[in-house]
Amino acid sequence: MKQLTKAEEELMQIMWDLGPCTVAAMRDYIAEQQGQAKPPHSTVSTIVRILEEKGFVGHKAYGRTYEYFPLISKDQYGKQSLRKLVNDYFAGSAAGLVSTLVQGNDLNLQDLSKLMTELDEDN
């Protein structure tokens, strides 16, 4: 699976939130939910077409209107991104990632204990 650029990932987040939607709905979401200026229609449309070429998005045509929808779930993309992070920055060691989170106080002992309990229950 290919990696997404920041702009592509932002649009995927919107589609994961909205479900099937038009470019106009994505632009409205950016303005209303994110409090940003509406990006040009052509910009959003171009990024969505790139996402479609990469296999992340599909569409249905209703006349001249296109409704876009994600072909990959947020969970699937998150898992793939996490694997890439672990492989690229922690030599494939999930323990290295967890150790870094604990040392950086991003993961407290209570959370670590909960994580270990969940792992024990899965095995």
N, C-alpha and C positions, 0 to 999 in steps of 0.2 A: 504494500500500500504506500502511496506517495505521501509526502509531507505537504502540509498546507502552509501558504504564506499567512501572515497576520491578517490581511484583508480577507482572504478566503476563509480563514477560520472564524472570523467575526460574522461573516454571512452564514456559515454553517450553523453557528450558535443561534442565529435568528431563525433559521429553518427548523432547527431542533425544537425551538420554543414554539414556533407558530404551526409547524406541520406544513402541509402543502400550501403554497402561497405564490403570489405574483411578485414581480419586481416592485410594483407600486406598493404592495403591502410591506415589503422589506424596507422600502424607503420611509414609509409612514412609521414603522416600528423604530427605526433609527431616530427619527425626529421626536416621536412621542414617548418612547420608553427609555431611550438613551440620552435624550435632551441635546442631541447634536443637530446641526443643520442637515437638511435633506441632501444627500449626495445626488449628483446628476444621474438620471435614469440610465444613460449610456454607460456610466462607470459600473453601476451595480449589474447591469445586463452583461457587460463584458466579463466581470468576475464570475458570474453565475455560469456563463458559457464555458469558462475555463474549468470550473468545478465539474461541469458535465463532461468535458473532455477527459478529465482525470478519473472519472467514474464515481464521483461522490454524489452527484445529483442527477435525477432524471426529470422529465417533463411530460406534461400532457398539453396538447394544443386544443384550444376552444376558439376556432376561427383564428383571429390574429392575436389572441391572448394566450400566453403560456403560463401554466401553473407548474411550479417547480417543487420537488420533494426530495428529501435526503434518501440516498440508497444505502447509506451506512449509518448505524446508530451512533449516538454520542458515546455510549459505553464502549462500542467497538473501537472507535477512534481514540478514546482515552486510554484504553489498554495498549493499543499499538504505540501511542505516543510515549507512554510510560516505559514500555519495553525498549524503545529507542533511547530514551533518556538514560535508563539503567545501562544499556550496552555502550552508549557513547561516552558517558561520564563516570561510570562506576565499574568499568571492565566486566559488565554483565552480572555484577553482584548486587542482588536486592538487599543483602545485609549491609553492604557499603552505603546504599541509599539511606536505609533506616538509621545507621550509625551517624551519618551526616545530619539527618533530621534531629536526632536526639542531642548531638553535640551543639547544634545551632539553636537549641531550645524551641524548635518548630514542632517537636513531638515530645509531650511530657510523659512521665512514667506511667500515669494513669492510662493515657492513650496507648502507650506501648503494651501495657499489661492487657488491655482490652483486645488489642490486635493479636497478641500471642494466644489469648483464649479463643478467639475466632479461628485462628489457624489450627489450634488443637482440635476444635470441633469439626473442622473440615476434613481432618485426617482420620 
